[in-house]
Amino acid sequence: KTIDSSLCFVLVYRKHTISMIAQSSRDFMMITQALKQFISKMKEEDTFTTFLMSKWRSFNSNTVMIEQLVDLFGHLGIKTTVPSLRYSLSKSGCNSDTVTLEQTVACLESMLRRPEVETFIRGFAKNPDSGISFGEILMLMKSTQQQLDLTLDDLIDELATYITDVNSRHIPFAALEHYLLSPLNQVMRPEHLEVYQDMTQPLNNYFIHSSHNTYLEDGQLRGFSSIEQYSRVLKTGCRCIELDCWDGKSEPEITHGNTLTTRIPFRGVIETIRNDGFLASDYPLILSLEVHCSLHQQSMMAAIMEQILGRMLATRRTFPLVNGRLPSPEDLKGKILLKGPTNSSAVIADDSKPLKVAENFERLIYLSTMPYKSVTAETEAWQMCSFSETAAPKSSEFRKYNTSYLSRIYPKGTRINSDNYNPQKFWNDGSQLVALNLQTSDLPVWLNHGKFRDNGNSGYVLKPPELISFLGDDLPSSSSPLLHLEISDISARALPSTGKETINPYVIFSAYGSQTVTAHTHVIENNGLNPGWPINLSLLIPDHVNAVFLIQIKSGSAMLCWASLPVKSIRPGYRLVPLNGPDGLPCQLASLFCRFSIG
């Protein structure tokens, strides 16, 4: 039976997916709209309160025993005991053996308070007993938070959610504290969460978010392939995905050849690309085609792509070179570029085997793959090379090559568990398409996440000037000033459990650029609930414009959570740092709060 793709949708919860089909257009609209409203409502509500209320319903009672509350807090990742919880409840005014939901919420808020925040606020209040005035808050925001362009009207708009009376001369400290601990005060510069860079330069002047073996959900030898994995990766903002194409029984299929990985239909992947390719970003999407098909099935691939993608496909005729240079991301908005073999290049992407290419397939190729000869070899801008992580040219030669042409880096073949190499080395050399196994949540993928949060998560980040124009053999940082980053008043809340009885957290701050610099806190014993480090840490960061900042919170050798962003995107002042778990997914409850000073 033919399936109407317009009635299909996929539910994604963390790493689980369910593919569904509605019986009619009306049902499709009702179901998807209801789901969107539900998700939106969940995002608006306080996470702790929402979680407590959902668990509270299972008790079928207005009150619970303190012993039950200990178990409930355990589900929040908060390890506590009956005596300890009884003491915390007494400070919130509850001295009974049974507790209401309201008392529980009040107790939890008390346990998670950050006293250093109130101390910071009080320092700006002339009459602390009355709260803090808008003028004093504006002074706080301009001095410590370095938001120099902030006006009083802007401030009132930002605080509107957290205050009950905008006409009041003073507001409670708690209202400002809630604001400072909200996503509105996160560490990432808000202007960098939008597309703010010049998008009119040639394509090779940008770092491009890239995936290797996109279809795989896990390992390289026995892993499952899935169409849903393409959807997931595209929705992260990835702009270069890989399709390994082999002959199927009736139509081409995608799989990791000569392994036990499963197969998926080429047609289904192309339909997913049409549907999901531009949900996260409007900028061009590159399909890296590794072609192992016969001429007949190559022709079928071309016909399928023309039928499904149609005018979304960019060709060399419709988007020619401009003064010998590639068009820009702005020129190519909403377009799909095919990267693959042609009869003139005659190699399969990512190895150097000769291949005969079908004429109708070749006609669709925009970026042709070719073997690397030398940086001085005569090459056109739409010809490019792919390199294993171990086979890239030496840095000075590679940096020069990347000022004029595109290059792609991919993991070496021995990474059968889908682990990754450090991408920073190749970003330092200006390589645009540094492809990683994005299905694996490891340190290289965390760096990649931080790198491409920049420029509105568009998947395109403009390279620094020294990597656009070749300046010589020295690394760019040799003449660039050091950035001095100080981190102080560090505190974490509700860190996730490792499965052990105790959490002994410490925080590692690292900047990855032309060099890697690191500083870390001391260990705090047996406190995953509200650890604090009243210390000052300092990092001297070279080449900071191209560097990625990584925060890791560990207990022993176990990773609890992490965060990453470009160094240049760090906002000075007291800032909230949203955290991700070891699986790469956002931590709903945990958070980090620090003061950042930049000099």
N, C-alpha and C positions, 0 to 999 in steps of 0.2 A: 504494500500500500504506500502511495506517495504521501510524504509528510509535508504539510504547509509550514515552512520555516518561520512565517510571520506569527505563528501561534506558539512558538517554542520559547522557553526561557530557562535559565539556570539559577538555582538557589546556591549561593556560596556562603558557608559558615565556617570561618577559620580555614582549614585545609580540606573540608568536606564539601562535595558538590552533589546536587541532585538535578538531573535534566528532566524537565517537565514539558508537557504540551497541553494547551487548553482545548476544549471541545469547540469553542467558537470565538469570534473576535470580541463579543460582549464579555464572555467569561475571562478572556485574556486581559481586557482592560480592568475589570473588577478586581481580579486577583493581583495583578501587578501594582495597581494603584493602592490597594489595601496594604500590600507589603511595603511599599515606599513610605506610606504614612506611618506604619508601625516602626520602621527603621528610623525615620526622622524623629518620632516621639522618643524613642529609646535614647537617641543621641542628645536630646535636649535635657533629659532628666539626670539628676545626680546619680553617678554610678553606684556608690555605696548604698544610698537610700533605695534605689531600684532593686539592687540585689537583696537587701535585707527584706524588703516588702515581698519579693517573690518567694523567698524561703519561709517567711513568716506565715504565709497562707497554709503551708503544709502542717503547721501546728494545730490548726482549727481551734485556736484559743486567742483571747486578747492578751494573755500573759504567758510567759514561759519561765521555767526554773533556770537559775544561774548555770547549773550543770549543762542544760541544753544550749545555753548561750555560748558556753566555751566551745562546743562542737560547731555551732554556727559561725563563730569568729574564725575557727579553723578553716572553714570553707573560703573565707576571705584571705587566707594566707597569714592570719594573725594567730600566732601561737601564744596562748595564755593559760592561766590556771584559775581555779575557783577563788582562792584567796586574793590573787592579784586582780581578777575581774571585780570581785566584791569591793575591793578598795577603790578601783576606778569608778564604779557605780556610785559609791558613797560620796565621792567628790562632785558627782553630778546631781546629788540630792536624793539618791535612791538607796534606802537602807533595808529593803525587803528581800525575801528569798525569791520572790517572783518579780518579773520585769515586764513592762509594756514596750511596745514598739517605739514610742516616743522617747522613753527613757534610754532605750538601746541606742537610738540615733544620737541622742545628746551625749551619751557616754563615748560612742565611737568618735564623734567630732572632737571631744575633749582629748581623747587619746592621740588623735592625728594632728592636733594643733602644732604649729611651728612657732614657738615663743620668740625666736629671733626675728620673725616678721613683724610682730607687734612692737618689739624693741626698736626696730628700724623705723616704723611709722611714728612712734612716740617722739623720736628725735626731731621731727619736723613740726610737732604740734605745740603751739604756745600755751594752750589750755587743755592738757590731756584729759581732764575730767569731763570736758564737753565734747570730746572727739577731735576731729581734724577738719579744718575748713577746706573749701575747694581751692582757695589761693595757696594754702600750704601744700596741698596735694600737687598742684601745678609746679610748685617749686621743687618738690620731691622728684617729680617726673622729669623735670628739665636738668636737675643736677645729677642725682644718682643714676637715674634711668637713661640719661643722655637723649631724651626725646625733645630736642631743642625746638622743633617746629610745632609742637603741640600747643593748641589754643585752649582757652577755657571752654568754649563750646564743644570742641573735639573731646575734651576730657569728660564733660557731662554726658555726652553721647556714649562714650565707652563705659562709663560707670552706671548707666541707666538701669541695667539689669540687676545691679547689686544694691541700689538705694531705693527707699520708698518715697522720699520727698526731695525732689531736685531743687526745691525752693528753700530748703533748710540751709542755715548758715554753716552747720557742721554735720558731719556724718560719723557713725560709729566706726571704730577701728576695725571691727569685724567685717564691715562691708568692703572696706579697701583691701583687707586681707583676702577676702574671697576673690576679689578681682585679681590681685597679684598672683594667686594660686590657680587662676583659670587659664584656659587656652589663649585668651586674648593677650596674655602676658608671656607667651612662650618665647624661648630663646631665639628662634629663627626670625630674622628680619621680615616683617610682613610684606614689604615690597618685593622680596625675593620669592615669595609664594605666588607671585604673578609673573607673567612673561614681561621682562623689563629690558632684556638685552637687544642689541641690534640684530635682527633676523634677516637682513638683506645681504649678508656676505656669502661668498661661495660655500657650498656644502662642506668642503674639506677644512673650513675654519672652525668647525664645531666638534666637541665631543658628543657622541651619539650613544644613547642608552641601548645596549646590545645584549642579545641572548644567544647562547650556544645550545644546540640540540634541544630546541624549545619544547618539542613534543614529549620529552621524557619527564616522568613524575619522580623518578628516583635514580637508580644506578644505570650504568652505561651498557652492561652485559645482559642483565635479566630484568631490567626495569619495565614498568608499564608506560605505554604511550597513550596520550589522550588528547582529544580535541579541546576539552575544557582547559588543559594546561595553556594552550594558546590564548584563550580568553583571559585567564588569570594574568598572564605575563603582559598582555596588551593593556590591561586595566591598571597596571602599575606605571604606565607611561613609556614602556619599552618601545623603541622605534626601529630596531633591526632584529628580526626573528629568523630562525633557520628552519628550512624544510629539506630533509634528506629523502629524496624521491627515488623509488624503485618500481619496477614493473609489478602490477597486481594481476589478479586473475582476469578481470575485465577492464579495470581502470587503474591508473597509477596509485600507489600507496606511499605512506611515509613511515619509516622505521629506521633504526640504527642497523645498517646492513651487516650480515654475517654474525649476528648475535641472537640471543633469545628474547630480545625486546619485542613487544607486541606491535601490531600494525594498525594504522588508522587510515581512512580514505582521504586521498588528496583533495577530492571535491569537498568533503565536509570541512576540512581545514580552510580552504579558500572561502567557503560560505561564512565561516566564523570570522575570518579576517575582514570580509566585507561588512559584517554586522558590528564587530567590536573594534575594528582597527583604529577608529578615530573618536572613541568615547573619552579617552583620557587626554588626547592631544590632537590638535588639528594639523600638526606638522608632518612632513612626509614619512611614510613607512617603507622601510627597505626589507624586501624578502630575499634572504640569502639562500639561493637554491643550489643544493648539492645534488647533481643529477647523475643517476646511474641507470636511467631508463633507456630502452630501445628507441630507435627513431620513431616507431609507430606510437609508443606511449608518450614520447616527448611531444608529438603533434597533439595527442589528446590533452596533455597538460596545457598547451597553448590554447586549445579550444575551450577548455574549462575556465581558464583565467579570463579569456576574452568574454565568454558568456556571462560569468558571474561578476567580474570586476569592471568590465566595460570601460567607461571613460575615466574611471579612477586610475587606470594604468598610465603612467608617464612614459613616453617614448622619446627617442632622440630627435625625431622629426618634430614633435609638438613642443619639446623643451630642449632646444639645441644649446651648445656651449655658448657662453657670452665672453668674447675676447679670449677664447681658449680656456675659460674657467667654467666650473659647474654652476648651475643656477643656485639660488639661495633657498633656505627653508621657507621663506615667505613666498617666493615664486611657486614653490611646489606644495603649498598647503593643500591638504586633502588628497594628495596623489600617492600612488604606490609605485615604487621603483623596484624593478627586478634586477637582482645581482646574480650572475651566473655565467656559464661558459658560452662562448661563441666560436665559430669556426676559425676566426682569426686568432683567438687566444688558445682555443683547443685544449683546455684543461678543465677538469672537475674542480669546483671550489674546494679548497683546503687539502688537496693533494695534487700531484702533477701528472696524472695519467691522461693520455690523449683521449679525446672524445669527439665523435662525429655528432654534430648538432643539427636538428631538424630546422628547416628554413623558417617555418611559421613560428617556431619557438625562438629562434635567434632574433627575429624581427622585434620581439617584445623586450629583449634584454636592454636595460639602460646602463648598468655598470658591469663591465665584462671583467672576469677574473683572469689573471695572467701570472706566469712565474716571474719572480723578482730577478732582475739582472744586475742593475746597479743604479745609483741615484742619478747618474748622468745619462741613462738610457733614454732614447726618444720615446715618449709615451704621451698619449692623449689623456685628458683629465678624467674621462669616464672609464679608463682602464685602471684597475686596482689590484693589489696583492693581498693575499692572506698568509699569515705566519702562525705556526705553532708558538707557544710561549717560549720555547727553547731555541727558535730559529730566526728570531727577528734580527735585523742588522744591528751593528753597534750603534750606541746612542747618538753620536754626532752625525753619522750618516742617516740614521733613521729620522732624526729631528728635521734634517734638511728635506728628506723625501716627503715627510708629512706636511710641509708647508705648501706643497703643490698637488699632492695626490691623496686619495683615501687609502687607508690600510685597515686590515682586520686582524685581531689577535684572537686565538682560540686555545683552550686547554690542551695540553699534551695528551696523547692517547692512553697513557698509563693511569690516568685519573679515573679508574673504573668505578669508583664510589661517588663520582660526580662532585668531588671537592674542587677547589679553585686555587688559582695563583693570585699573587698580589697585583691588582690592576694599576696601582699608583705608578709603578715603574714605567708602564707604557703610556700613561697619561703624561708623565714627565717628558716623554719623547714626542708627544703630540699625536699619538695614534688615536684615530677617531672612533673606531668600532672595536672596543675592547670587550669581547664577548665572554660571558660567564655562565656557568650552570646555575641559573637563577632558582632552580628547584631546591637548591641546597642553601640552608641558612648558616653561613660561616662568615668569618671575618672579612674576606674579600667582598662578599655580597653586601655586608653591612657598610663597607666603604662605598660601594657602588650606589647603595641606597642614599647615602649622604651626598654623594657627588651630584646626583640627578634630582635631589629635592630643589636644587637651584633652578632659577628661571621658570618658576611655575610648574615644575614637574612636567615640562613639555617634552622631555627626552632629548633636548638640544641645549648644550651649554657652550657659549662662545669661549674659544681658547684665549689665554692671555696673549698680549701682543708679541712677546718674545717667542711664542710657538707658532705664530702666524707668519712672521718674517724671520728667516734664519739669521741669527746673530753671531754664529761661530761655534767653536767646539765646547766652550765652557757652559756648564749648566746655568740656567737663568738666575738661580739664586745667588750665584757668585757675586753679583753686583747689586742685588735687591736688598732693601733694609729688612732687619729682623722685626717681627711683630712680637710684642711682649704681652702675653695673656696671663692675667692673674685670676685665680678662682678661690673664693672664700665663702664662709658661712654655708657650708654644704650640708644638706639634710635630705633624707629619703623617707618615704612612707609606704607602708603595706607592701613590702617586697615579696615576690612570689616564693613559695616554698620549694625547696629542692627535693622534698620527700623525706628529708631527715628531720629529726626532732628540733634541731636548733639551726638558726641562720646566723653566721658570723660575717657580716658584710664588710667589704672595702670597695673603694671606687678607683678606677684607673682612667686617667685623662690622657689621650694621645692625639698628636697631630701628625698626619702622614702627608709628606710633601717630597721635596728632593732629599730630605732626611726625615727620620721618624724621631720625635721627641715625646717623652712620657713623664708623667708625675702621678703619684697615687697617695691615697690616704692610708692611715693605719687601719687595722682590723678592729671592729667593735664586736665583742662577744655576745652571742645569744640575744640579738635584737634585730629582727626583720621588720618590726612594727614602725618604729620612729627613730632610727639611728641618726646622729648628727655629728659632724666633724667641724668644730670651730677652729679651723686652721686656714693658713694661706698657702696655696700652691702656685707655682710659676712655671710657664713654658715660654721659651724663646723659639719662635717658629720662623724658619727661612721659607722663602717662596710661598708665602701664605695665600696668595691669590689663587693658587692651584692646589692648595692643601685641603684635606678632609679631616674634620675633628671627630674623634670617636670616643664615646664614654662607655665603659663597661663596669657593671656592678657584679662582683663575684662573692661567693662564699667558699673559701678554700679554692679548689680548682673548678668548682661548678659555676657556670654562667647563670646569673639570675635575670639580668635584663641589660639592655644597651640602647644607645641613641647615637645618631651620626648626622652631621650637616657640614656644609662647607665652612672653613674657618672664616672666610670673608662675610658669612651670613650671621655670625654670632652677634647678638644685641648686648651691649653693655648694661649693667645694672642687675637687680635681683630678678631672676627669670626662672620660669617653670620649664623643665625639660621633660617632654613626653617620652615614655620608655616603651621599648619593644621586648618581647620575650625571646628566649633562645630559638624558637621556631620562626622568628621574624615577624610575628603578628603583634599588634599593639597590646600592651598590658592595660587592662581596663581599670585597674585599681592603683597600681604602683606609680610613683612619681619621684622626681628629683628636683630640688630647688637649690639654686646657687647664686652667688653674686659673681659676675664677670666684669673685669676691668681690662680695658684694652689700651695699650700705649705703644 
